[in-house]
Amino acid sequence: MAQNARSSFEESALKIEPLSFWEGVAIIVGANIGAGILSLAYGARKAGWPVLLFWLIIAGFFTTISMLYVAETTLRTRKPLQLSGLAEKYLGQLGSWLMFASVAINSLGCLIAYTNGSGKILSSFLGIPPAFGSLLFFIPGTVVIWLGLRITGVSEKVITFGMVALVVILILATIIGPGIRAEYVFYTNWLYAVPVFSLAIFCYIAQYAVPELTRGFAASDIRLLPKAIITGMVFTGILLALVPMAAIGLSGPQKVTEVVTIAWGQALGQWAFFTANGFALCAMITSFWAVGETFLTNIVDRLKFPSEWDLRYRLIAIALVVIPPFVLAYTGLVGFVGAIYFAGSFAGVIMSIVPVLMLNRARTQGDREPEWTCGALAHPIIQGLLILLFCGAAVYAILAALKLLPQGW
């Protein structure tokens, strides 16, 4: 079956490389669990953790559906394409450029946040300037992306399992040690609820990784694709809920820092400071790999590079991935949570509308019989709710930026 699936896909500029089920799950979790999880407690401190939990469930449900729309679209497409290539095939040049802009803006938002966050953490660890800390972070990040999808999948699996172990230790230490105060955890203020939704959207934005999983499972077992997406999103939701709960419940909303693990670790003691920020670095590096790999292949796809493995073009693509976020982060133009908030808002609009349009067009114009379909999840009512929720969050972000509505933090 795996070989038949592989033979039914055509080679393109993007190479088909095998992924295991847990490597695919790790790519989803790694893409999601990055800067977003570190900012959630700070971004939700005015609204409260119950508001955050509500939006995590809503955003997770609809983002998973959007990812499954992308999955079915890729399964109806014979040639492995990234999101911008799929949008070009089914929606034309305008759709393709809008999708590429969404990928680029979201990726830059992520990578700027990782640059800021890693620099602060390594500066506190090693006593070096933040810019040098960010540079130390970028070296292993760039090397793994350069080595391609297969190495990215293996690296994601190893570090993601280690990251989960660290966060479990921290949460247990919080509960068993100083404890979690109910008045901190269950405080709510719905006035600040909508901006938290934009952060939640960002934390789940792993649609960009779905085409990567498709070309990985095409070389192993394509039937694993929807299972890996759903499994990865469930693990993501659990982690996104537990980390802010423990951090806010321990320190209180007024003491939460932008990078939550700094205050969280300090509150538990010296060992936890290193453990918490070790978790943060793991979270950022796994997301750096997933986002960077996806951004690189979207560049190859959209700019019509002859091959992702052509040395000259790969060097250009890598430079476009890693240099701009480093420069932007240290000009002081974009803050840690601000980068996440606005990237999530813009990307949410594109990633709610375009996958719906691509799926509907692929069902009439696709060139391949899919092994799996979305079924009732593609009902027009569900598609309409998806678009309404994500576009509404973006409208709020614009009005908040104009100071017409309250900021979330």
RODO-2510 file (C-alpha; in nm, 4 decimals, decimal comma):
residues 409
     n   res          X          Y          Z
     1     m     0,0000     0,0000     0,0000
     2     a     0,2785     0,2442     0,0920
     3     q     0,4606     0,1744    -0,2317
     4     n     0,1393     0,2145    -0,4329
     5     a     0,0734     0,5479    -0,2640
     6     r     0,4242     0,6644    -0,3401
     7     s     0,4028     0,5590    -0,7024
     8     s     0,0768     0,7540    -0,7420
     9     f     0,2545     1,0789    -0,6515
    10     e     0,4861     1,2492    -0,9011
    11     e     0,8259     1,3904    -0,8059
    12     s     0,8528     1,7697    -0,8114
    13     a     1,1094     2,0231    -0,6944
    14     l     1,0275     1,8876    -0,3467
    15     k     1,1688     1,5424    -0,2763
    16     i     0,9539     1,2648    -0,1232
    17     e     1,1279     1,1535     0,1993
    18     p     0,9875     0,8932     0,4446
    19     l     0,8436     0,9823     0,7856
    20     s     0,7226     0,7490     1,0613
    21     f     0,3906     0,8099     1,2375
    22     w     0,5520     0,9540     1,5513
    23     e     0,7882     1,1698     1,3472
    24     g     0,4800     1,3165     1,1768
    25     v     0,3110     1,3726     1,5143
    26     a     0,6302     1,5345     1,6449
    27     i     0,6413     1,7747     1,3489
    28     i     0,2847     1,8865     1,4276
    29     v     0,3565     1,9228     1,8012
    30     g     0,6933     2,0831     1,7323
    31     a     0,5414     2,3360     1,4925
    32     n     0,2699     2,4272     1,7424
    33     i     0,4634     2,4183     2,0705
    34     g     0,7024     2,7058     2,0251
    35     a     0,6882     3,0731     2,1047
    36     g     0,3114     3,0570     2,1449
    37     i     0,3085     2,8374     2,4529
    38     l     0,5654     3,0643     2,6167
    39     s     0,3503     3,3724     2,5613
    40     l     0,0050     3,2328     2,6417
    41     a     0,0158     3,2943     3,0168
    42     y     0,1286     3,6548     2,9652
    43     g    -0,1186     3,7171     2,6832
    44     a    -0,4060     3,5680     2,8860
    45     r    -0,3221     3,7227     3,2220
    46     k    -0,5941     3,9912     3,2003
    47     a    -0,8607     3,7553     3,0644
    48     g    -0,7778     3,4606     3,2910
    49     w    -0,7023     3,0919     3,2368
    50     p    -1,0669     2,9719     3,1920
    51     v    -1,1041     3,2156     2,9016
    52     l    -0,7806     3,0824     2,7552
    53     l    -0,8979     2,7215     2,7938
    54     f    -1,2259     2,8027     2,6177
    55     w    -1,0470     2,9561     2,3200
    56     l    -0,7874     2,6778     2,3050
    57     i    -1,0687     2,4246     2,2612
    58     i    -1,2482     2,6345     1,9975
    59     a    -0,9333     2,7300     1,8071
    60     g    -0,7944     2,3754     1,8273
    61     f    -1,1139     2,2223     1,6914
    62     f    -1,1462     2,4557     1,3946
    63     t    -0,7747     2,4652     1,3160
    64     t    -0,7675     2,0848     1,3074
    65     i    -1,0563     2,0921     1,0618
    66     s    -0,8676     2,3443     0,8477
    67     m    -0,5620     2,1167     0,8552
    68     l    -0,7741     1,8217     0,7441
    69     y    -0,9024     2,0337     0,4538
    70     v    -0,5399     2,0883     0,3516
    71     a    -0,4720     1,7159     0,3950
    72     e    -0,7545     1,6138     0,1620
    73     t    -0,6406     1,8761    -0,0895
    74     t    -0,2887     1,7311    -0,0929
    75     l    -0,4298     1,3793    -0,1311
    76     r    -0,6210     1,4950    -0,4391
    77     t    -0,3023     1,6382    -0,5928
    78     r    -0,0588     1,4109    -0,7753
    79     k     0,2452     1,6363    -0,7495
    80     p     0,3824     1,7198    -0,3986
    81     l     0,3270     2,0940    -0,3563
    82     q     0,3502     2,3334    -0,0663
    83     l     0,0565     2,5548     0,0318
    84     s     0,1508     2,8303    -0,2115
    85     g     0,1797     2,5735    -0,4914
    86     l    -0,1541     2,4163    -0,4020
    87     a    -0,3147     2,7620    -0,3969
    88     e    -0,1681     2,8369    -0,7403
    89     k    -0,2998     2,5082    -0,8819
    90     y    -0,6540     2,5522    -0,7524
    91     l    -0,6977     2,9293    -0,7026
    92     g    -0,4554     3,0942    -0,9429
    93     q    -0,1767     3,3468    -0,8923
    94     l    -0,3630     3,5768    -0,6521
    95     g    -0,4487     3,2895    -0,4184
    96     s    -0,0931     3,1631    -0,4380
    97     w     0,0631     3,4976    -0,3481
    98     l    -0,1840     3,5512    -0,0638
    99     m    -0,0985     3,2084     0,0730
   100     f     0,2731     3,2710     0,0368
   101     a     0,2312     3,6053     0,2168
   102     s     0,0485     3,4252     0,4980
   103     v     0,3242     3,1646     0,5270
   104     a     0,5960     3,4300     0,5160
   105     i     0,4344     3,6648     0,7710
   106     n     0,3451     3,3837     1,0105
   107     s     0,6905     3,2271     0,9762
   108     l     0,8645     3,5600     1,0325
   109     g     0,6432     3,6255     1,3355
   110     c     0,7430     3,2868     1,4770
   111     l     1,1110     3,3231     1,3991
   112     i     1,1286     3,6765     1,5413
   113     a     0,9719     3,5473     1,8621
   114     y     1,2224     3,2583     1,8778
   115     t     1,5076     3,5010     1,8197
   116     n     1,3946     3,7264     2,1054
   117     g     1,3081     3,4409     2,3403
   118     s     1,6184     3,2288     2,2842
   119     g     1,8430     3,5311     2,3193
   120     k     1,6902     3,6258     2,6559
   121     i     1,7079     3,2707     2,7903
   122     l     2,0660     3,1998     2,6831
   123     s     2,1665     3,5429     2,8090
   124     s     2,0271     3,4546     3,1544
   125     f     2,1957     3,1106     3,1399
   126     l     2,5398     3,2137     3,0168
   127     g     2,5675     3,5820     3,1006
   128     i     2,6202     3,6773     2,7360
   129     p     2,4482     3,9487     2,5290
   130     p     2,1082     3,8379     2,3965
   131     a     2,2213     3,8730     2,0339
   132     f     2,4989     3,6174     2,0928
   133     g     2,2486     3,3887     2,2621
   134     s     2,0234     3,4083     1,9584
   135     l     2,3177     3,3318     1,7333
   136     l     2,3995     3,0182     1,9353
   137     f     2,0357     2,9117     1,8967
   138     f     2,0330     2,9726     1,5210
   139     i     2,3316     2,7480     1,4459
   140     p     2,1732     2,4059     1,5285
   141     g     1,8390     2,5375     1,4037
   142     t     1,9792     2,6208     1,0617
   143     v     2,1844     2,3010     1,0309
   144     v     1,8813     2,0721     1,0799
   145     i     1,6689     2,2698     0,8325
   146     w     1,9520     2,2467     0,5796
   147     l     1,9593     1,8666     0,6134
   148     g     1,5960     1,8361     0,5031
   149     l     1,2625     1,6785     0,5929
   150     r     1,3877     1,3370     0,7040
   151     i     1,6442     1,4744     0,9519
   152     t     1,3925     1,7365     1,0680
   153     g     1,1410     1,4605     1,1488
   154     v     1,3913     1,2544     1,3481
   155     s     1,5194     1,5615     1,5358
   156     e     1,1646     1,6739     1,6127
   157     k     1,0772     1,3329     1,7594
   158     v     1,3779     1,3205     1,9899
   159     i     1,3557     1,6766     2,1215
   160     t     0,9744     1,6762     2,1463
   161     f     0,9752     1,3716     2,3746
   162     g     1,2415     1,5382     2,5886
   163     m     1,0402     1,8611     2,5953
   164     v     0,7275     1,6794     2,7137
   165     a     0,9256     1,5082     2,9897
   166     l     1,0584     1,8434     3,1133
   167     v     0,7173     2,0072     3,1235
   168     v     0,5641     1,7109     3,3089
   169     i     0,8383     1,7417     3,5738
   170     l     0,7714     2,1142     3,6103
   171     i     0,3940     2,0784     3,6386
   172     l     0,4229     1,7995     3,8977
   173     a     0,6777     2,0036     4,0940
   174     t     0,4404     2,3004     4,0895
   175     i     0,1434     2,0979     4,2144
   176     i     0,3347     1,8950     4,4750
   177     g     0,5542     2,1843     4,5910
   178     p     0,4170     2,5354     4,6401
   179     g     0,0836     2,4395     4,4823
   180     i    -0,1574     2,6169     4,2520
   181     r    -0,3879     2,8843     4,3934
   182     a    -0,7489     2,8531     4,2783
   183     e    -0,8097     3,2285     4,2804
   184     y    -0,5246     3,2720     4,0311
   185     v    -0,6422     2,9905     3,8030
   186     f    -1,0151     3,0632     3,7935
   187     y    -1,0091     3,4421     3,7665
   188     t    -1,1910     3,5566     3,4470
   189     n    -1,2519     3,8840     3,2621
   190     w    -1,4285     3,8337     2,9290
   191     l    -1,3611     4,1947     2,8266
   192     y    -1,0141     4,0815     2,7176
   193     a    -1,1246     3,7507     2,5680
   194     v    -1,0983     3,8064     2,1923
   195     p    -0,7253     3,8938     2,1773
   196     v    -0,6564     3,5636     2,3541
   197     f    -0,8255     3,3877     2,0624
   198     s    -0,5680     3,5369     1,8237
   199     l    -0,2888     3,3960     2,0404
   200     a    -0,4628     3,0581     2,0482
   201     i    -0,4920     3,0590     1,6684
   202     f    -0,1199     3,1245     1,6398
   203     c    -0,0374     2,8394     1,8764
   204     y    -0,2225     2,5953     1,6531
   205     i    -0,1060     2,7253     1,3160
   206     a     0,0492     2,4032     1,1857
   207     q    -0,1444     2,3939     0,8578
   208     y     0,1826     2,4868     0,6930
   209     a     0,3294     2,1517     0,7965
   210     v     0,0538     1,9377     0,6410
   211     p     0,2027     1,9239     0,2884
   212     e     0,5342     1,8247     0,4481
   213     l     0,3607     1,5336     0,6200
   214     t     0,1923     1,4323     0,2959
   215     r     0,5201     1,3971     0,1081
   216     g     0,6659     1,2166     0,4102
   217     f     0,3816     0,9662     0,4486
   218     a     0,3669     0,9197     0,0693
   219     a     0,6949     0,7328     0,1143
   220     s     0,5663     0,5227     0,4079
   221     d     0,1868     0,4973     0,4566
   222     i    -0,0310     0,7830     0,3380
   223     r    -0,3242     0,6563     0,5467
   224     l    -0,1373     0,7778     0,8566
   225     l    -0,1780     1,1426     0,7524
   226     p    -0,5124     1,2328     0,9198
   227     k    -0,4307     1,0194     1,2263
   228     a    -0,0998     1,2007     1,2744
   229     i    -0,2664     1,5416     1,2380
   230     i    -0,5393     1,4668     1,4950
   231     t    -0,2961     1,3020     1,7392
   232     g    -0,0522     1,5907     1,7138
   233     m    -0,3258     1,8474     1,7687
   234     v    -0,4625     1,6676     2,0763
   235     f    -0,1156     1,6565     2,2344
   236     t    -0,0735     2,0231     2,1443
   237     g    -0,4006     2,1238     2,3124
   238     i    -0,3130     1,9429     2,6345
   239     l     0,0271     2,1089     2,6605
   240     l    -0,1098     2,4527     2,5679
   241     a    -0,3646     2,4268     2,8498
   242     l    -0,1397     2,2833     3,1219
   243     v     0,1624     2,5138     3,0977
   244     p    -0,0257     2,8466     3,1435
   245     m    -0,2420     2,6892     3,4150
   246     a     0,0613     2,5910     3,6201
   247     a     0,2467     2,9179     3,5589
   248     i    -0,0491     3,1470     3,6361
   249     g    -0,1647     2,9297     3,9261
   250     l     0,1799     2,9432     4,0834
   251     s     0,2841     3,3057     4,0342
   252     g    -0,0417     3,4892     3,9783
   253     p    -0,1274     3,6957     3,6699
   254     q     0,0649     4,0035     3,7849
   255     k     0,3987     3,8237     3,8046
   256     v     0,3835     3,6395     3,4710
   257     t     0,6630     3,7436     3,2336
   258     e     0,6467     3,7629     2,8524
   259     v     0,8547     3,4438     2,8325
   260     v     0,6638     3,2556     3,1003
   261     t     0,9344     3,0082     3,1974
   262     i     1,1610     3,2799     3,3392
   263     a     0,9226     3,3745     3,6231
   264     w     0,7937     3,0162     3,6531
   265     g     1,1406     2,8756     3,7045
   266     q     1,2408     3,1481     3,9486
   267     a     0,9317     3,0809     4,1615
   268     l     1,0186     2,7104     4,1956
   269     g     1,3899     2,7491     4,2624
   270     q     1,7231     2,7381     4,0826
   271     w     1,6877     2,3836     3,9470
   272     a     1,3480     2,4705     3,8019
   273     f     1,4821     2,7887     3,6468
   274     f     1,7175     2,5824     3,4330
   275     t     1,4599     2,3088     3,3722
   276     a     1,1863     2,5536     3,2714
   277     n     1,4083     2,7450     3,0369
   278     g     1,5493     2,4197     2,9001
   279     f     1,1900     2,3341     2,8115
   280     a     1,1498     2,6775     2,6522
   281     l     1,4581     2,6283     2,4376
   282     c     1,3359     2,2825     2,3319
   283     a     0,9959     2,4299     2,2445
   284     m     1,1511     2,7043     2,0374
   285     i     1,4017     2,4830     1,8550
   286     t     1,1392     2,2239     1,7561
   287     s     0,9119     2,4969     1,6266
   288     f     1,2063     2,6691     1,4565
   289     w     1,2784     2,3472     1,2668
   290     a     0,9179     2,2851     1,1620
   291     v     0,8438     2,6458     1,0674
   292     g     1,1804     2,6976     0,9004
   293     e     1,1577     2,3762     0,6952
   294     t     0,8066     2,4671     0,5806
   295     f     0,9028     2,8259     0,4997
   296     l     1,2029     2,7038     0,2994
   297     t     0,9965     2,4636     0,0875
   298     n     0,7286     2,7306     0,0308
   299     i     1,0038     2,9587    -0,0999
   300     v     1,1205     2,6804    -0,3336
   301     d     0,7629     2,6199    -0,4493
   302     r     0,6478     2,9809    -0,4917
   303     l     0,9687     3,1171    -0,6492
   304     k     0,9871     2,8181    -0,8862
   305     f     1,3323     2,7012    -0,7833
   306     p     1,4322     2,3961    -0,9934
   307     s     1,4991     2,1776    -0,6891
   308     e     1,5110     2,2159    -0,3114
   309     w     1,8497     2,0395    -0,3240
   310     d     2,0142     2,2630    -0,5845
   311     l     2,3002     2,4102    -0,3761
   312     r     2,2745     2,7683    -0,5008
   313     y     1,8979     2,7870    -0,4615
   314     r     1,9063     2,6136    -0,1228
   315     l     2,1543     2,8722     0,0051
   316     i     1,9231     3,1512    -0,1147
   317     a     1,6223     2,9902     0,0525
   318     i     1,8070     2,9349     0,3822
   319     a     1,9238     3,2974     0,3807
   320     l     1,5646     3,4166     0,3308
   321     v     1,4522     3,1996     0,6233
   322     v     1,7103     3,2904     0,8882
   323     i     1,8483     3,6403     0,8166
   324     p     1,5327     3,8637     0,8160
   325     p     1,3970     3,7493     1,1565
   326     f     1,7356     3,8023     1,3221
   327     v     1,7639     4,1536     1,1801
   328     l     1,4023     4,2459     1,2654
   329     a     1,4286     4,1108     1,6193
   330     y     1,7255     4,3297     1,7052
   331     t     1,5971     4,6492     1,5469
   332     g     1,3442     4,6570     1,8313
   333     l     1,0533     4,7006     1,5906
   334     v     0,8650     4,3867     1,6991
   335     g     0,8211     4,2534     2,0529
   336     f     0,7831     3,8897     2,1571
   337     v     0,4077     3,8747     2,2172
   338     g     0,3314     4,1420     1,9578
   339     a     0,4953     3,9331     1,6860
   340     i     0,2839     3,6342     1,7837
   341     y    -0,0414     3,8292     1,8089
   342     f    -0,0335     4,0024     1,4711
   343     a     0,1127     3,7030     1,2873
   344     g    -0,1668     3,4889     1,4272
   345     s    -0,4341     3,7386     1,3283
   346     f    -0,3243     3,7787     0,9662
   347     a    -0,2385     3,4151     0,9117
   348     g    -0,5688     3,3135     1,0672
   349     v    -0,7641     3,4983     0,7978
   350     i    -0,5760     3,3382     0,5088
   351     m    -0,5672     2,9939     0,6697
   352     s    -0,9416     2,9985     0,7306
   353     i    -1,0461     3,1081     0,3821
   354     v    -0,7913     2,9585     0,1435
   355     p    -0,8043     2,5918     0,2616
   356     v    -1,1840     2,5990     0,2247
   357     l    -1,1575     2,7327    -0,1300
   358     m    -0,8769     2,4901    -0,2211
   359     l    -1,0668     2,1880    -0,0908
   360     n    -1,3848     2,2751    -0,2763
   361     r    -1,1924     2,3329    -0,5994
   362     a    -0,9764     2,0187    -0,5543
   363     r    -1,2920     1,8071    -0,5229
   364     t    -1,3835     1,9030    -0,8800
   365     q    -1,0403     1,9597    -1,0373
   366     g    -0,8071     1,7255    -0,8456
   367     d    -0,5916     1,4840    -1,0443
   368     r    -0,5667     1,2031    -0,7897
   369     e    -0,8116     0,9762    -0,6036
   370     p    -0,7677     1,0418    -0,2277
   371     e    -0,7206     0,7636     0,0270
   372     w    -0,9141     0,9708     0,2818
   373     t    -1,1690     1,2553     0,2771
   374     c    -1,3058     1,5006     0,5359
   375     g    -1,6646     1,3809     0,4968
   376     a    -1,9146     1,5757     0,7092
   377     l    -1,6381     1,8030     0,8451
   378     a    -1,6481     1,9830     0,5098
   379     h    -2,0153     2,0819     0,5505
   380     p    -2,0773     2,4439     0,4386
   381     i    -2,1952     2,5430     0,7888
   382     i    -1,8651     2,4286     0,9424
   383     q    -1,6699     2,6017     0,6665
   384     g    -1,8647     2,9237     0,7305
   385     l    -1,8054     2,9128     1,1064
   386     l    -1,4344     2,8572     1,0495
   387     i    -1,4078     3,1653     0,8297
   388     l    -1,6275     3,3787     1,0578
   389     l    -1,4291     3,3032     1,3752
   390     f    -1,0838     3,3553     1,2274
   391     c    -1,1727     3,6693     1,0323
   392     g    -1,3453     3,8118     1,3401
   393     a    -1,0266     3,7731     1,5422
   394     a    -0,8308     3,9603     1,2748
   395     v    -1,0823     4,2471     1,2681
   396     y    -1,0491     4,2746     1,6473
   397     a    -0,6691     4,2874     1,6166
   398     i    -0,6929     4,5798     1,3732
   399     l    -0,9409     4,7709     1,5911
   400     a    -0,7301     4,7059     1,9023
   401     a    -0,4214     4,8363     1,7236
   402     l    -0,6189     5,1529     1,6440
   403     k    -0,7117     5,1707     2,0158
   404     l    -1,0814     5,1325     1,9377
   405     l    -1,1042     4,8116     2,1421
   406     p    -0,9109     4,6968     2,4529
   407     q    -0,5697     4,5338     2,4093
   408     g    -0,5284     4,1896     2,5598
   409     w    -0,2192     4,2788     2,7574
***
